[in-house]
């Protein structure tokens, strides 16, 4: 109750919004406000509108839809505030939570009185009337002027709907009939008599459609502001939605001819009775189905569903992430981009989904170090088992930020110490109140995350691919993040067996579906360049070796090479032992069999940081934990000399990198940048094997700083 006005808080707000008129007079006409959750006011609606609301509400309940009283109240208030008298004629906004139910009711009302038996005879066929399996959509035949073609198209749509074909196939039938009707208008009598069209007319149609395909190429090649573009567009079929002309792409060309042939074949007997037996298409007249144009993705070695690295990094930029609403929308999208889990798995992440584990790491010299790493623990519904994914600290920060948001916005879900009251509380729960969601245990619907992405894409001003061209934003969908996760790590050189662990696949063949092996321009070209610049520990150049040379040496004498920290080893005993038989106890930086090149720069820099950290700790402990003496001084001096040697190797690699041509340098730096961004030593396989060799680095889900830590 507000002092001075004797109004409750909702009415006080309503009175203030009305401009604070005379209170007694305003109170006589002020609409009632119902605060009880189970009561929805309808008294302020016109009688006809009230009936429409109740019928739409009943239909939604019968279809099993979820009904929120708060949203229903908001919808009713919207109708009252906008003085709506007819829901069917109301101009509803395309988006917005207050009008969500109104849009559903507006679409469902015309269907209540529809007759399924005669729906196919309409010029605009509603798919969900023909078959309740379809949730919506129409097949528009309003510009098909020839009665015989309209009849055949309607019968074909009815057949497809009865067999529960996909909505895309039904709409293809409409497009095929409309394009054929456009051609018929060029004939005498506009093709209203099928017998006059005949076989000659069908041959002319194929030629005419091929010309429209060439017009499509011209239309796409011309600039938007080129006046010739509008002239070419007039020769194409206009869109009924007013979105410009419909194009005859190679795939659409095949689809139009293929579908028209199916329409005519279904009515073959009917056409024969009408004396139009020649109106048909032969199988050999259908153009060959075009192969999918994956040129760019093939050249870049990228899965077709994976986002290019430039697009992915643009999406992860803070300026673009800031366009998402704070809280759950941003947390969900950012974490999905980072960890590459399936959309269902991301939506059902538990509130306490991060576990910290101590993992023993075995170094090449045989010593064991214990390190602490965060892991994402989640439920894999597809195979019905739990899985653990190693995380980077930046991923943990995103999760912690979302947890703090929930504690701040929904304190009723937590105890006094900030722990969730329910063990089943989710990290991204829906705020919708229901009996099943008293403590944040229900996830958002999958359509909500798609809506967040759609609005986000509308807000991003510029999104270009690696060639500087505008990127198709329809390719940014939740499951594309999983393909991108796999592709970026495959490009960074992650072994298949490690990537299989990261993707949580039982078979490696499943993992291979999610990425393409990088094109030679990105990997083999870098290795070919680096082979000319290999040097040993003394700085001497080595003869360039091909992979075939290496395999031949292995087969002949067991002498080849194995990876070691910062380079490769050619010592035969260690090679035969697959890196586990070094005769000098892994003193790589003083061994004549050690070689390296500039492709090892990320590893060398990481090794230098590790050695510098070890030296700092030894120097700090000297005289306290470490007893002063020759042995302590020798240990610190050994690390100092190793740092000097590593610095010389890094300088040599950077000098070689600087001596490359501009083209080769750009190729190598792009590859090194990818390694710096996506590679770091995190023991993924340690979860399964208990230990992980440091010489076999595994993968951090993402490092946004571009620096391996």
C-alpha positions as CSV (number, residue, x, y, z in Angstrom):
1,X,0.0,0.0,0.0
2,X,1.4,3.4,-1.0
3,X,1.1,6.2,1.5
4,X,-0.9,9.3,0.4
5,X,-2.8,7.6,-2.4
6,X,-4.0,4.4,-0.6
7,X,-3.2,2.4,-3.8
8,X,-1.5,-0.9,-4.0
9,X,1.9,-1.0,-5.7
10,X,0.6,-2.3,-9.1
11,X,-2.2,0.3,-9.2
12,X,0.2,3.0,-8.1
13,X,2.4,2.2,-11.0
14,X,-0.5,2.1,-13.4
15,X,-1.8,5.5,-12.1
16,X,1.6,7.1,-12.5
17,X,1.9,5.7,-16.0
18,X,-1.4,7.3,-16.9
19,X,0.0,10.7,-16.0
20,X,-1.4,10.9,-12.4
21,X,-4.9,12.1,-13.3
22,X,-7.7,12.9,-10.8
23,X,-7.5,9.8,-8.5
24,X,-11.3,9.3,-7.8
25,X,-12.3,9.6,-11.4
26,X,-9.4,7.4,-12.6
27,X,-10.3,4.7,-10.1
28,X,-13.8,4.4,-11.6
29,X,-12.4,3.3,-15.0
30,X,-9.1,1.7,-14.0
31,X,-8.7,-1.9,-15.1
32,X,-8.5,-4.5,-12.4
33,X,-5.1,-6.1,-11.6
34,X,-5.1,-9.8,-10.6
35,X,-2.1,-10.9,-8.7
36,X,-3.2,-14.5,-7.9
37,X,-1.2,-16.8,-10.2
38,X,-4.2,-19.1,-11.1
39,X,-6.5,-16.2,-12.1
40,X,-6.4,-14.7,-15.6
41,X,-8.6,-11.6,-16.2
42,X,-10.8,-11.5,-19.3
43,X,-13.3,-8.9,-18.3
44,X,-11.6,-6.1,-20.2
45,X,-11.8,-7.9,-23.5
46,X,-14.6,-7.6,-26.1
47,X,-17.0,-10.5,-26.3
48,X,-15.7,-11.7,-29.7
49,X,-12.1,-11.3,-28.7
50,X,-12.7,-13.2,-25.5
51,X,-14.1,-16.2,-27.5
52,X,-11.0,-16.1,-29.7
53,X,-8.7,-16.1,-26.7
54,X,-10.5,-19.0,-25.1
55,X,-10.6,-21.1,-28.3
56,X,-6.8,-20.5,-28.8
57,X,-6.1,-21.3,-25.2
58,X,-8.1,-24.6,-25.4
59,X,-6.3,-25.6,-28.6
60,X,-2.9,-25.0,-27.1
61,X,-3.9,-27.2,-24.1
62,X,-5.2,-30.0,-26.4
63,X,-1.9,-30.0,-28.3
64,X,0.0,-30.5,-25.1
65,X,1.6,-27.1,-25.0
66,X,3.0,-25.6,-21.9
67,X,0.9,-22.7,-20.5
68,X,2.3,-20.1,-18.1
69,X,-0.4,-18.1,-16.3
70,X,2.0,-15.1,-16.1
71,X,2.5,-15.1,-19.9
72,X,-1.2,-15.5,-20.5
73,X,-1.8,-12.4,-18.2
74,X,0.8,-10.5,-20.1
75,X,-0.8,-11.4,-23.4
76,X,-4.3,-10.3,-22.2
77,X,-2.9,-7.0,-20.9
78,X,-1.2,-6.4,-24.3
79,X,-4.5,-6.9,-26.1
80,X,-6.2,-4.4,-23.7
81,X,-3.4,-1.8,-23.9
82,X,-3.4,-1.9,-27.8
83,X,-7.3,-1.8,-28.0
84,X,-7.4,-5.0,-30.1
85,X,-10.9,-6.2,-31.0
86,X,-10.1,-9.0,-33.4
87,X,-7.2,-11.3,-32.8
88,X,-7.1,-12.5,-36.4
89,X,-6.7,-9.0,-37.7
90,X,-4.2,-7.9,-35.0
91,X,-0.8,-6.7,-36.1
92,X,1.4,-8.7,-33.7
93,X,5.1,-8.1,-33.3
94,X,7.3,-10.8,-34.8
95,X,9.1,-11.4,-31.6
96,X,8.5,-10.8,-27.9
97,X,7.6,-12.8,-24.9
98,X,4.4,-10.9,-24.1
99,X,2.9,-11.8,-27.5
100,X,4.2,-15.4,-27.8
101,X,0.9,-17.0,-26.9
102,X,-1.0,-14.4,-29.1
103,X,1.0,-15.5,-32.1
104,X,0.3,-19.1,-31.4
105,X,-3.5,-18.5,-31.0
106,X,-3.6,-16.3,-34.1
107,X,-2.1,-19.2,-36.2
108,X,-4.3,-21.8,-34.7
109,X,-7.7,-20.1,-34.9
110,X,-8.1,-20.3,-38.7
111,X,-7.4,-24.1,-38.5
112,X,-10.2,-24.8,-36.1
113,X,-12.9,-24.5,-38.7
114,X,-10.8,-26.0,-41.6
115,X,-12.1,-29.0,-43.5
116,X,-9.3,-31.6,-44.0
117,X,-11.1,-33.3,-46.9
118,X,-11.3,-30.2,-49.1
119,X,-8.1,-28.4,-47.9
120,X,-6.1,-29.6,-50.9
121,X,-8.5,-27.9,-53.3
122,X,-7.5,-24.4,-52.0
123,X,-4.9,-22.3,-53.8
124,X,-3.1,-21.7,-50.5
125,X,-2.9,-25.1,-48.9
126,X,-2.2,-25.2,-45.1
127,X,0.0,-28.2,-44.4
128,X,-1.1,-28.7,-40.7
129,X,-4.7,-29.0,-41.9
130,X,-3.8,-31.7,-44.5
131,X,-1.8,-33.6,-41.8
132,X,-1.6,-32.7,-38.1
133,X,2.0,-33.9,-38.2
134,X,3.1,-30.7,-39.8
135,X,3.3,-27.8,-37.4
136,X,2.7,-25.1,-40.0
137,X,3.6,-23.8,-43.4
138,X,1.7,-23.5,-46.7
139,X,2.0,-24.4,-50.3
140,X,1.0,-21.3,-52.3
141,X,-0.5,-22.0,-55.7
142,X,-2.2,-18.7,-56.1
143,X,-0.4,-17.7,-59.3
144,X,-0.9,-21.1,-61.1
145,X,-3.5,-19.9,-63.7
146,X,-3.9,-23.1,-65.7
147,X,-6.8,-25.2,-64.2
148,X,-5.3,-28.5,-65.3
149,X,-1.9,-27.7,-63.8
150,X,-3.5,-26.5,-60.6
151,X,-5.5,-29.7,-60.3
152,X,-2.4,-31.9,-60.8
153,X,-0.3,-29.9,-58.3
154,X,-3.1,-30.1,-55.7
155,X,-3.4,-33.9,-56.1
156,X,0.4,-34.3,-55.8
157,X,0.5,-32.2,-52.6
158,X,-2.3,-34.3,-51.2
159,X,-0.4,-37.5,-52.0
160,X,2.8,-36.2,-50.4
161,X,1.0,-35.1,-47.3
162,X,-0.8,-38.5,-46.9
163,X,2.6,-40.2,-47.1
164,X,4.0,-37.8,-44.5
165,X,6.7,-36.5,-46.8
166,X,8.8,-33.6,-45.5
167,X,7.4,-30.1,-45.7
168,X,10.3,-29.2,-48.0
169,X,9.1,-31.7,-50.6
170,X,5.5,-30.3,-50.5
171,X,6.8,-26.8,-51.0
172,X,9.0,-28.0,-53.8
173,X,5.8,-29.2,-55.6
174,X,4.4,-25.7,-55.3
175,X,7.6,-24.1,-56.7
176,X,7.7,-26.5,-59.6
177,X,4.1,-25.8,-60.5
178,X,4.6,-22.0,-60.2
179,X,7.7,-22.0,-62.5
180,X,5.9,-24.2,-65.1
181,X,2.9,-21.8,-64.9
182,X,5.2,-18.9,-65.6
183,X,6.4,-20.6,-68.7
184,X,2.9,-21.5,-69.8
185,X,2.1,-17.8,-69.9
186,X,4.5,-17.4,-72.8
187,X,2.5,-19.9,-75.0
188,X,-0.6,-19.1,-77.0
189,X,-3.7,-19.2,-74.8
190,X,-1.3,-19.2,-71.9
191,X,-1.3,-23.0,-71.9
192,X,-4.8,-23.4,-70.5
193,X,-5.4,-26.4,-72.7
194,X,-2.9,-29.2,-71.9
195,X,-3.4,-30.8,-75.3
196,X,-2.1,-27.7,-77.0
197,X,1.0,-27.8,-74.9
198,X,2.0,-31.3,-76.0
199,X,5.4,-32.8,-76.2
200,X,6.9,-29.7,-78.0
201,X,5.9,-27.5,-75.2
202,X,7.7,-29.7,-72.6
203,X,10.9,-29.5,-74.7
204,X,10.5,-25.7,-74.9
205,X,10.1,-25.6,-71.1
206,X,13.4,-27.3,-70.5
207,X,15.1,-24.8,-72.7
208,X,13.3,-21.9,-71.1
209,X,14.3,-23.1,-67.6
210,X,17.9,-23.5,-68.6
211,X,17.8,-19.8,-69.7
212,X,16.5,-18.8,-66.3
213,X,19.4,-20.7,-64.8
214,X,21.8,-18.5,-66.8
215,X,19.8,-15.4,-65.8
216,X,20.4,-16.5,-62.2
217,X,24.1,-16.5,-62.7
218,X,23.9,-13.0,-64.3
219,X,21.7,-11.8,-61.4
220,X,24.1,-13.0,-58.7
221,X,27.2,-11.6,-60.6
222,X,25.7,-8.0,-60.9
223,X,26.1,-5.5,-58.1
224,X,23.0,-4.7,-56.0
225,X,23.0,-1.1,-57.3
226,X,23.4,-2.1,-60.9
227,X,20.3,-1.2,-62.9
228,X,20.8,-4.3,-65.1
229,X,20.1,-6.5,-62.1
230,X,16.5,-5.4,-61.9
231,X,16.0,-6.1,-65.6
232,X,17.4,-9.6,-65.2
233,X,15.3,-10.1,-62.1
234,X,12.1,-9.5,-64.0
235,X,12.8,-12.6,-66.0
236,X,12.7,-14.7,-62.9
237,X,9.8,-15.9,-60.8
238,X,8.9,-13.3,-58.2
239,X,8.7,-14.3,-54.5
240,X,5.2,-14.1,-53.1
241,X,6.7,-12.8,-49.9
242,X,8.2,-9.8,-51.7
243,X,11.7,-10.9,-50.9
244,X,13.0,-10.6,-54.5
245,X,13.1,-13.1,-57.4
246,X,13.5,-16.8,-56.9
247,X,16.8,-18.1,-58.3
248,X,17.4,-21.2,-60.4
249,X,20.5,-22.5,-58.8
250,X,22.0,-25.8,-60.1
251,X,20.3,-27.7,-57.2
252,X,17.0,-25.9,-57.6
253,X,17.2,-26.6,-61.4
254,X,17.4,-30.3,-60.8
255,X,14.6,-30.1,-58.1
256,X,12.2,-28.2,-60.4
257,X,12.5,-30.6,-63.3
258,X,12.5,-33.7,-61.0
259,X,9.4,-32.6,-59.1
260,X,7.4,-31.5,-62.2
261,X,8.1,-34.9,-63.7
262,X,6.7,-36.5,-60.6
263,X,3.6,-34.3,-60.8
264,X,2.9,-35.1,-64.4
265,X,3.6,-38.8,-63.9
266,X,1.0,-39.0,-61.2
267,X,-1.6,-37.5,-63.5
268,X,-0.5,-39.4,-66.6
269,X,-3.8,-41.2,-66.9
270,X,-5.8,-38.1,-66.4
271,X,-3.8,-36.2,-69.0
272,X,-4.2,-39.1,-71.5
273,X,-8.0,-38.9,-71.1
274,X,-7.8,-35.2,-71.8
275,X,-5.8,-35.8,-75.0
276,X,-2.6,-34.6,-73.5
277,X,-0.5,-37.8,-73.3
278,X,2.5,-35.9,-74.6
279,X,2.7,-33.7,-71.5
280,X,5.3,-35.6,-69.6
281,X,9.1,-35.6,-68.9
282,X,11.5,-38.4,-69.5
283,X,14.0,-39.5,-66.9
284,X,17.0,-38.6,-69.1
285,X,15.6,-35.1,-69.4
286,X,16.1,-34.4,-65.7
287,X,19.5,-32.6,-65.3
288,X,22.1,-34.5,-63.2
289,X,22.1,-33.7,-59.6
290,X,24.8,-31.2,-58.9
291,X,27.5,-32.1,-56.4
292,X,27.6,-29.9,-53.3
293,X,30.0,-27.0,-53.8
294,X,32.5,-27.4,-51.0
295,X,35.3,-25.7,-52.7
296,X,36.2,-23.3,-50.0
297,X,35.8,-25.8,-47.2
298,X,37.8,-28.4,-49.1
299,X,40.6,-25.9,-49.8
300,X,40.7,-24.9,-46.1
301,X,40.4,-28.5,-44.9
302,X,37.2,-27.8,-43.0
303,X,34.0,-29.7,-42.3
304,X,31.1,-28.2,-44.1
305,X,29.2,-27.6,-40.9
306,X,32.2,-26.2,-39.0
307,X,32.6,-22.4,-38.8
308,X,35.8,-20.9,-40.3
309,X,38.3,-20.0,-37.7
310,X,38.0,-16.3,-38.6
311,X,34.2,-16.5,-38.0
312,X,34.6,-18.4,-34.8
313,X,37.1,-15.9,-33.3
314,X,34.9,-13.0,-34.4
315,X,32.0,-14.6,-32.5
316,X,34.2,-15.1,-29.4
317,X,35.3,-11.4,-29.5
318,X,34.1,-9.5,-26.5
319,X,32.4,-6.8,-28.6
320,X,30.2,-9.4,-30.2
321,X,29.6,-11.4,-27.0
322,X,28.5,-8.2,-25.3
323,X,25.5,-8.0,-27.6
324,X,24.0,-11.1,-25.9
325,X,21.9,-10.3,-22.8
326,X,23.8,-10.7,-19.6
327,X,23.2,-13.9,-17.6
328,X,21.9,-17.1,-19.0
329,X,21.8,-16.2,-22.8
330,X,25.5,-15.1,-22.9
331,X,26.7,-17.8,-20.5
332,X,25.0,-20.6,-22.6
333,X,26.2,-19.3,-26.0
334,X,29.7,-18.6,-24.8
335,X,30.2,-21.9,-23.1
336,X,28.7,-23.8,-26.0
337,X,31.2,-22.2,-28.3
338,X,34.0,-23.1,-26.0
339,X,33.4,-26.7,-25.0
340,X,31.7,-28.1,-28.2
341,X,29.1,-30.3,-26.4
342,X,25.8,-31.4,-28.0
343,X,23.0,-28.8,-27.5
344,X,21.0,-31.2,-25.2
345,X,24.1,-31.8,-23.1
346,X,24.8,-28.0,-22.7
347,X,21.2,-27.3,-21.7
348,X,21.2,-30.0,-19.1
349,X,24.5,-29.2,-17.4
350,X,24.2,-29.4,-13.6
351,X,24.9,-26.4,-11.5
352,X,28.0,-28.0,-9.9
353,X,29.4,-29.4,-13.2
354,X,33.1,-28.6,-12.5
355,X,35.3,-31.1,-10.7
356,X,39.0,-30.6,-9.9
357,X,41.3,-33.6,-10.1
358,X,44.9,-34.2,-9.2
359,X,46.7,-35.9,-12.1
360,X,50.1,-37.5,-12.1
361,X,52.2,-36.4,-15.1
362,X,55.2,-38.5,-16.1
363,X,58.1,-36.3,-17.5
364,X,60.5,-37.7,-20.1
365,X,63.2,-38.0,-17.4
366,X,61.0,-40.4,-15.4
367,X,60.0,-37.9,-12.7
368,X,56.3,-37.6,-11.8
369,X,54.6,-34.3,-11.2
370,X,51.2,-33.9,-9.6
371,X,49.0,-31.2,-11.1
372,X,45.4,-30.1,-10.5
373,X,43.1,-29.6,-13.5
374,X,39.4,-28.7,-13.8
375,X,37.0,-31.1,-15.7
376,X,33.5,-30.6,-17.0
377,X,31.3,-33.4,-15.8
378,X,28.1,-33.9,-17.8
379,X,25.6,-36.5,-18.8
380,X,25.7,-37.9,-22.3
381,X,22.0,-38.7,-23.1
382,X,22.9,-40.2,-26.5
383,X,24.8,-43.1,-24.9
384,X,23.4,-42.7,-21.3
385,X,26.7,-42.3,-19.4
386,X,28.7,-39.6,-17.7
387,X,31.8,-38.1,-19.3
388,X,34.6,-35.7,-18.2
389,X,36.0,-33.1,-20.4
390,X,39.2,-31.1,-19.4
391,X,38.6,-27.4,-19.1
392,X,40.8,-24.3,-19.3
393,X,40.6,-21.8,-16.5
394,X,38.8,-19.3,-18.9
395,X,36.1,-21.9,-19.3
396,X,35.7,-22.2,-15.5
397,X,35.4,-18.4,-15.3
398,X,32.4,-18.5,-17.6
399,X,30.8,-21.2,-15.5
400,X,31.5,-19.3,-12.3
401,X,30.0,-16.2,-13.8
402,X,26.8,-18.0,-14.6
403,X,26.7,-19.5,-11.1
404,X,27.0,-16.1,-9.5
405,X,24.3,-14.8,-11.8
406,X,21.9,-17.5,-10.6
407,X,22.7,-16.8,-6.9
408,X,22.0,-13.1,-7.4
409,X,18.8,-13.4,-9.5
410,X,17.2,-16.5,-7.9
411,X,18.2,-16.5,-4.2
412,X,15.2,-18.7,-3.3
413,X,17.0,-21.6,-5.0
414,X,20.0,-21.5,-2.6
415,X,20.7,-21.9,1.1
416,X,22.4,-19.2,3.2
417,X,25.8,-20.4,2.1
418,X,25.1,-20.2,-1.6
419,X,24.7,-23.9,-2.2
420,X,21.7,-25.1,-4.4
421,X,18.8,-26.5,-2.4
422,X,18.4,-29.2,-5.1
423,X,21.2,-31.5,-6.2
424,X,19.5,-31.6,-9.6
425,X,19.6,-27.9,-10.1
426,X,20.9,-26.9,-13.6
427,X,23.4,-24.4,-14.7
428,X,21.0,-22.9,-17.3
429,X,17.5,-23.4,-15.8
430,X,14.5,-21.8,-17.2
431,X,13.0,-19.0,-14.9
432,X,9.5,-20.2,-15.8
433,X,7.6,-21.1,-12.6
434,X,6.0,-24.5,-12.4
435,X,5.7,-27.4,-10.0
436,X,8.6,-29.1,-11.7
437,X,10.8,-26.0,-11.6
438,X,10.5,-24.9,-8.0
439,X,14.3,-25.1,-7.5
440,X,15.7,-24.5,-11.0
441,X,15.6,-28.1,-12.2
442,X,14.0,-27.6,-15.7
443,X,16.1,-26.5,-18.7
444,X,15.2,-24.0,-21.4
445,X,13.5,-25.4,-24.5
446,X,15.8,-26.0,-27.5
447,X,13.9,-23.4,-29.5
448,X,15.0,-20.7,-26.9
449,X,18.7,-21.2,-27.6
450,X,18.0,-21.0,-31.3
451,X,16.1,-17.8,-30.7
452,X,19.0,-16.3,-28.8
453,X,21.3,-17.1,-31.7
454,X,18.9,-15.6,-34.2
455,X,18.6,-12.3,-32.3
456,X,22.4,-12.3,-31.8
457,X,23.1,-12.8,-35.5
458,X,20.7,-9.9,-36.2
459,X,22.7,-7.7,-33.9
460,X,26.2,-8.4,-35.2
461,X,27.0,-5.7,-37.8
462,X,29.7,-7.5,-39.7
463,X,30.7,-11.1,-40.0
464,X,33.1,-12.2,-42.7
465,X,34.8,-15.4,-43.6
466,X,38.5,-16.0,-44.3
467,X,38.2,-14.4,-47.8
468,X,36.6,-11.2,-46.5
469,X,33.2,-12.1,-47.9
470,X,30.0,-11.8,-45.9
471,X,29.4,-15.0,-44.0
472,X,26.0,-16.8,-44.3
473,X,24.7,-16.4,-40.7
474,X,22.2,-19.2,-41.1
475,X,25.2,-21.5,-40.7
476,X,25.6,-20.4,-37.1
477,X,23.5,-22.9,-35.2
478,X,24.1,-24.8,-32.0
479,X,25.4,-28.1,-33.4
480,X,27.8,-26.2,-35.7
481,X,29.8,-25.3,-32.5
482,X,30.5,-29.0,-32.0
483,X,31.8,-29.4,-35.6
484,X,33.9,-26.3,-35.1
485,X,35.3,-27.6,-31.9
486,X,36.6,-30.7,-33.6
487,X,37.8,-29.0,-36.8
488,X,39.9,-26.3,-35.1
489,X,41.6,-28.9,-33.0
490,X,42.2,-31.2,-35.9
491,X,43.7,-28.2,-37.8
492,X,46.0,-27.6,-34.8
493,X,47.4,-31.1,-35.1
494,X,45.5,-33.1,-32.5
495,X,45.9,-36.8,-33.0
496,X,42.8,-38.7,-33.8
497,X,42.9,-40.8,-30.6
498,X,43.0,-37.7,-28.4
499,X,40.3,-35.9,-30.4
500,X,38.2,-39.0,-30.0
501,X,38.5,-38.6,-26.2
502,X,37.6,-35.0,-26.4
503,X,34.5,-35.6,-28.5
504,X,33.5,-38.5,-26.2
505,X,33.1,-40.9,-29.2
506,X,33.3,-44.7,-28.8
507,X,34.6,-45.2,-32.3
508,X,37.2,-43.1,-34.1
509,X,35.2,-43.3,-37.3
510,X,32.5,-41.3,-35.6
511,X,35.0,-38.6,-34.7
512,X,36.3,-38.4,-38.3
513,X,32.8,-37.3,-39.5
514,X,33.1,-34.1,-37.6
515,X,36.2,-32.8,-39.4
516,X,38.2,-33.0,-42.6
517,X,41.9,-33.7,-42.7
518,X,43.6,-30.4,-43.3
519,X,44.4,-29.6,-46.9
520,X,48.1,-29.8,-47.9
521,X,48.2,-26.1,-48.3
522,X,47.8,-25.7,-44.5
523,X,49.8,-28.7,-43.1
524,X,51.9,-30.4,-45.7
525,X,53.0,-27.1,-47.1
526,X,54.2,-26.0,-43.7
527,X,56.1,-29.2,-43.2
528,X,57.6,-28.9,-46.7
529,X,58.9,-25.5,-45.9
530,X,60.2,-26.5,-42.5
531,X,62.0,-29.5,-43.8
532,X,64.5,-27.1,-45.5
533,X,65.3,-25.3,-42.3
534,X,65.9,-28.2,-39.8
535,X,69.0,-27.9,-37.7
536,X,70.7,-29.9,-35.0
537,X,71.8,-28.7,-31.5
538,X,74.9,-27.1,-32.9
539,X,72.9,-25.1,-35.5
540,X,74.0,-27.2,-38.5
541,X,71.5,-27.7,-41.3
542,X,70.1,-31.1,-42.1
543,X,69.3,-32.6,-45.4
544,X,65.6,-32.2,-46.2
545,X,63.8,-35.4,-45.5
546,X,60.4,-36.4,-46.8
547,X,57.9,-38.6,-45.0
548,X,58.8,-41.4,-47.4
549,X,62.4,-41.2,-46.5
550,X,61.5,-41.5,-42.8
551,X,59.3,-44.6,-43.4
552,X,62.1,-46.2,-45.5
553,X,64.6,-45.6,-42.7
554,X,62.3,-47.1,-40.1
555,X,61.7,-50.2,-42.2
556,X,65.4,-50.7,-43.1
557,X,67.1,-50.1,-39.7
558,X,64.6,-48.9,-37.3
559,X,66.1,-45.5,-37.5
560,X,63.7,-42.6,-38.1
561,X,62.5,-40.0,-35.7
562,X,60.2,-39.7,-32.7
563,X,58.8,-36.5,-31.2
564,X,60.4,-35.1,-28.1
565,X,59.8,-31.8,-26.2
566,X,60.7,-29.0,-28.6
567,X,61.8,-31.1,-31.5
568,X,62.5,-34.6,-32.8
569,X,65.0,-37.4,-31.8
570,X,66.9,-39.6,-34.3
571,X,68.8,-41.8,-31.9
572,X,68.1,-45.4,-33.0
573,X,67.6,-47.0,-29.6
574,X,65.1,-44.3,-28.6
575,X,63.3,-44.5,-31.9
576,X,63.0,-48.3,-31.7
577,X,61.6,-47.9,-28.2
578,X,59.1,-45.3,-29.5
579,X,60.6,-42.6,-27.4
580,X,61.0,-44.6,-24.2
581,X,64.6,-45.7,-24.5
582,X,66.9,-42.7,-24.4
583,X,70.4,-43.8,-23.5
584,X,71.3,-40.4,-22.0
585,X,68.2,-40.0,-19.9
586,X,66.5,-37.3,-22.1
587,X,69.2,-34.7,-22.1
588,X,67.8,-33.5,-25.4
589,X,69.4,-30.0,-25.4
590,X,72.9,-31.4,-25.3
591,X,72.3,-34.4,-27.6
592,X,73.6,-34.5,-31.2
593,X,70.5,-36.6,-32.3
594,X,68.2,-33.7,-31.4
595,X,66.8,-31.6,-34.2
596,X,64.2,-28.9,-34.4
597,X,62.8,-26.2,-36.7
598,X,60.5,-23.2,-36.5
599,X,57.3,-25.3,-36.4
600,X,58.4,-26.2,-32.8
601,X,58.4,-22.6,-31.7
602,X,55.2,-22.9,-29.5
603,X,56.7,-26.0,-27.7
604,X,60.1,-24.3,-27.3
605,X,58.5,-21.2,-25.8
606,X,56.4,-23.3,-23.5
607,X,59.5,-25.3,-22.4
608,X,61.4,-22.1,-21.7
609,X,58.6,-20.8,-19.5
610,X,58.5,-24.1,-17.6
611,X,62.3,-24.2,-17.1
612,X,62.3,-20.5,-16.0
613,X,59.6,-21.3,-13.4
614,X,61.6,-24.3,-12.1
615,X,64.8,-22.2,-11.9
616,X,63.0,-19.5,-9.9
617,X,61.7,-22.0,-7.5
618,X,65.1,-23.6,-7.0
619,X,66.8,-20.2,-6.4
620,X,64.1,-19.3,-3.9
621,X,64.5,-22.6,-2.1
622,X,68.4,-22.4,-2.1
623,X,69.6,-22.1,1.4
624,X,66.3,-22.9,3.0
625,X,64.8,-26.1,1.7
626,X,67.9,-26.9,-0.4
627,X,71.1,-27.4,1.5
628,X,73.8,-25.1,0.1
629,X,76.6,-27.0,-1.6
630,X,78.0,-28.2,-4.9
631,X,75.0,-30.3,-5.8
632,X,72.5,-27.5,-5.3
633,X,74.6,-25.1,-7.4
634,X,75.0,-27.7,-10.1
635,X,71.2,-28.2,-10.3
636,X,70.6,-24.4,-10.7
637,X,73.5,-24.1,-13.1
638,X,72.1,-26.9,-15.3
639,X,68.7,-25.1,-15.6
640,X,70.5,-21.8,-16.4
641,X,72.5,-23.5,-19.2
642,X,69.3,-25.2,-20.5
643,X,67.6,-21.8,-20.7
644,X,70.6,-20.4,-22.6
645,X,70.4,-23.3,-25.0
646,X,66.6,-23.0,-25.5
647,X,67.0,-19.2,-26.1
648,X,69.6,-19.9,-28.8
649,X,67.2,-22.4,-30.4
650,X,64.3,-20.0,-30.3
651,X,66.4,-17.2,-31.8
652,X,67.6,-19.5,-34.6
653,X,64.0,-20.6,-35.3
654,X,62.8,-16.9,-35.4
655,X,65.7,-16.0,-37.7
656,X,64.8,-18.8,-40.1
657,X,61.1,-17.8,-39.9
658,X,62.1,-14.2,-40.8
659,X,64.1,-15.3,-43.8
660,X,61.1,-16.9,-45.5
661,X,59.3,-15.3,-48.5
662,X,56.2,-13.3,-47.7
663,X,53.9,-16.1,-49.0
664,X,55.7,-18.9,-47.1
665,X,55.9,-16.7,-43.9
666,X,52.2,-16.0,-44.0
667,X,51.5,-19.8,-44.4
668,X,53.7,-20.8,-41.5
669,X,52.6,-17.9,-39.2
670,X,48.9,-18.8,-39.7
671,X,49.6,-22.4,-38.8
672,X,51.7,-21.4,-35.7
673,X,49.0,-19.0,-34.7
674,X,46.5,-21.8,-34.7
675,X,48.8,-24.0,-32.6
676,X,49.4,-21.2,-30.1
677,X,45.6,-20.7,-29.8
678,X,44.4,-24.3,-29.5
679,X,47.3,-26.3,-28.1
680,X,48.5,-26.6,-24.5
681,X,49.6,-29.4,-22.2
682,X,46.4,-30.7,-20.5
683,X,46.3,-34.4,-19.9
684,X,43.1,-35.6,-21.5
685,X,44.1,-39.2,-21.6
686,X,45.2,-39.1,-18.0
687,X,41.6,-39.5,-17.0
688,X,41.6,-43.0,-18.6
689,X,45.3,-44.0,-18.3
690,X,46.2,-42.4,-15.0
691,X,49.4,-40.9,-16.5
692,X,50.3,-38.9,-19.6
693,X,53.6,-38.3,-21.3
694,X,54.5,-34.7,-21.5
695,X,56.0,-35.4,-24.9
696,X,52.5,-36.1,-26.2
697,X,50.6,-32.8,-25.6
698,X,46.8,-32.9,-25.5
699,X,44.4,-30.2,-26.1
700,X,42.9,-27.3,-24.3
701,X,39.2,-26.6,-25.4
702,X,40.2,-23.0,-26.3
703,X,42.7,-20.4,-25.4
704,X,41.3,-17.0,-26.4
705,X,44.5,-15.2,-25.5
706,X,46.4,-17.0,-28.2
707,X,49.1,-18.0,-25.8
708,X,49.7,-21.5,-24.5
709,X,50.1,-21.5,-20.7
